[in-house]
């Protein structure tokens, strides 16, 4: 199986976080009314924009997947996500590499608030951006899952460099394999993406794979969005 990069665009207003998502992610309480008021104002402001989240994936065969050495060999080179991620992908015949971004607006607003010393506002804009790109990526993953179900296949959870002990340096391999695409996301020498609110990673595909709970109980990454969304 091989596809070109399949792209999706979502108006930002469709993938902005709900208050319920934000309350769980940020642990908001009634005592934090200034944060709640700012969140509500910012969401209404962003809903009125014509901005978009952009993302997608390409699918290809897996030649070999070696859990013990944490390496995936493909027709386009190899990935080294480590033993943990390879274990989660075990049984995959194919893989989807994905990119998704919520755009530059969140970095621009974060910098503007931060420069004025408005730390709470900067923090909240950053969090809204994180939730927005994950909401967009959720929709892309749902589209992939529906497409694969039509072929009698299943998908795994998605995994990204920087999480589950996958070295962030492997982003270079992801970008190299994906090649030209319409997301506009770039990678710098430190393997950080621009725009800031962007995600990349892999999803396994096969006849017997399944989504499993993220390994939050043994993960030490305190900044992981999946930990924060599944652990109050």
C-alpha positions, 0 to 999 in steps of 0.5 A: 500500500502506498499513498501520496500525502492526503491533506485535510483542512479544518476551519479553526473554529471547528477544532478549537477546544471546548470549555470542558476540554480546557477545564480538564487540561488546565485543571480550571476551577471556579476560583480561577475566574480570570483564566476562565474569562480570558479563555472564553474571550479568546475562543470567541475571538479565534472563532471569528477568524478565517484561520485553518488547521492543516494536516494529513498523512501518507501510508506505506508498507512496513518491510520489517519491524524489530521491537527488540532494537526499536527500529522500523524498516520501510521502503523509504528508509528507517525510523528509530522510535525505540522499543516502547513505540515499536512494541505498541506498533507490533503487528502493523503491516503498514504505517501512516506518517502524519503532520498537523499544525494549528498555524502560526497565530498561537506563537504570535499571540504567545510572544505578544502576551509574553513580551508584555509580561502577561504570563497567564494570558501567554500560558493560556494561549499556548494551551489553547494551541496545544489542544487545537492541534490535537483536536485537528489531529483527532479528526485526521486520525478518525478519517484514517481509521474509517478509511482503513476499516473499509479495507478490513484493517485497524489502526493503533494510537498515534505516537510522536517523537519526544513522547514514549521515549522516542527521540525527537531527533527522529523527526528528521526521518519523518520529514524526509520520508513525507517530503513535500506536503501542503502543511507548511511545517518546517523543521529546524536544526534542533528538530523543533517544528515551526509553527510551534503548535504542530505535531508529527508522528506515526500510526500503525495499520494492520489486520490485528492491531488495536488502540491501547491505553497510553502507557502513562502509568510508567511514563515520566514525561510530565508535559505529555498532552496525553497524560494530562488529558487522561490523568486528572 
